[in-house]
Amino acid sequence: MQSLYQILMLLLDIVWFFIIAHVIMSWLINFQVLNLRQPIVAQIWDALNRILEPMYSRLRRILPPMSGIDLAPLVALIGVYILRIVLSNNAGFFYGF
């Protein structure tokens, strides 16, 4: 069971990294530091969107419109952090007594 706990924590870390990378990349694209006409930038952006958009779209349905501000990544980060806390507080279940 210890392996299951570590795998779940690793998956949450990966999701956390993807969300942070997506947010930073969106800022860089919006401030025209990165250009989507560059093939590698476009490929990374497309991959991150394909990975995260299913989660974001569900959150956007729940969140109220904020006139141009997208809070879905923030809510997703908070959700990942809450899951990490819940898993850490219940680590005894995975390690046994």
Residue pairs with C-beta under 8 A, 6 or more apart in sequence:
1 93
1 94
1 95
1 96
2 94
2 95
4 94
5 87
5 91
5 94
5 95
8 87
9 84
9 87
12 80
12 83
12 84
12 87
15 76
15 80
16 77
16 80
16 81
18 48
18 51
18 52
19 52
19 73
19 76
19 77
19 80
20 77
21 48
22 48
22 49
22 52
22 73
23 73
25 34
25 44
25 45
25 48
28 34
29 35
29 36
29 41
29 45
34 41
35 41
36 42
36 45
52 73
52 76
55 72
55 76
56 70
56 72
56 73
56 76
59 71
59 72
59 75
59 76
60 70
60 72
63 71
63 72
63 75
87 94
